[in-house]
């Protein structure tokens, strides 16, 4: 079972939802980076459960502990290990599904592939694993910040409720000002009320997280298999509940003719080559072109719902299952920092790859 990501800036996550702890080991982080533990904790706090009534009520402080790789506030260039202790497990909430397959969960596929599964909260397949990614992604953000690169995600759609504005029209500093993490306060309130109503029905709903990356220079990415957008897509699709990824003009671009879709080049007043439009989403030929990188990530409705559903057990017998315990009616608010973290990990890795190539 692979639990690693990256070629130079590499991470390996470990732990289960209801185990003792979850954590991450980061290799390849350059020495001398200011290690801001408060910032890493802040990013984890954005993802942690129990933030509002429209998120799971599991109570985890998600306090990160650094075990290695940092000395006197600086990274040392050696592996950085971080651990987050689990504090509020209620494994008994899952005893009823020990031999049952929950609809749209990984129960059946894990059991069939490995012959064993940790049914407590989904074990390794639980979205709790993403806390380790957020810790590593926060470190990647610190590296990128020194380069002038910023990564900002926000909720742009919940169910059929859409934020019908481009990111340039939004004040993204408002994203964390509400529980939904939508930068438009009025739309955010509509989304909150909608999610809360879905919660009261014992159901769940999906939506879209959008992300904007600014400050990436020309040249990050590879032209064939390791295209920058391909790696971003892989990273996003590795997040629990993600069902779709598009960048730049995405699927809407198919409605345009080439004459309208092409991004014309020009030279700005500073002598930099720019594009007048950005249907390419900041990436051309798999390589960053210096424009903003933007993409959308589609999340399905959370699979665990508090309603009866038909299924089968390990013996193949027909059964009825119903969710118990504490679950998100909508994953989107807590997914925002996860999307940012995975994007930062991809970009940090490509920065170091590009630096290696240019130094040859």
Buried (B, 14 or more C-beta within 10 A) or exposed (E): EEBEBBEBBBBBBBBBBBBEBBBBBBBBBBEEBEBBBEBBBEBBBBBBBBBBEBBBBBEBBBEBEBEEBBEEEEBBBEBBBBBBBBEEBEBEBBEBBEEBBBBBBBBBEBBEEEEEBBBBBBBBBBBBBBBBBBBBBBBBBBBBBEEEBBBBBBBBBBBEBEBEEEBEEBEBEBBBEBBBBBBBEEBBBBBBEBBBEBBEEEBBBBBBBBBBBBBBEBBBBBEEEBBBBBBBBBBBBEBBBBEBBBBBBBEEBEEEEEEEBBBEEEEEEEEEEBBEEBBBBBBBEBBBBBBBBBBBBBBBBBBBBBEEBEBBBEEEEEBEBBBBBBBBBBBBBBBBBBBBBBBBBBBBBBBBBBEEEEEE
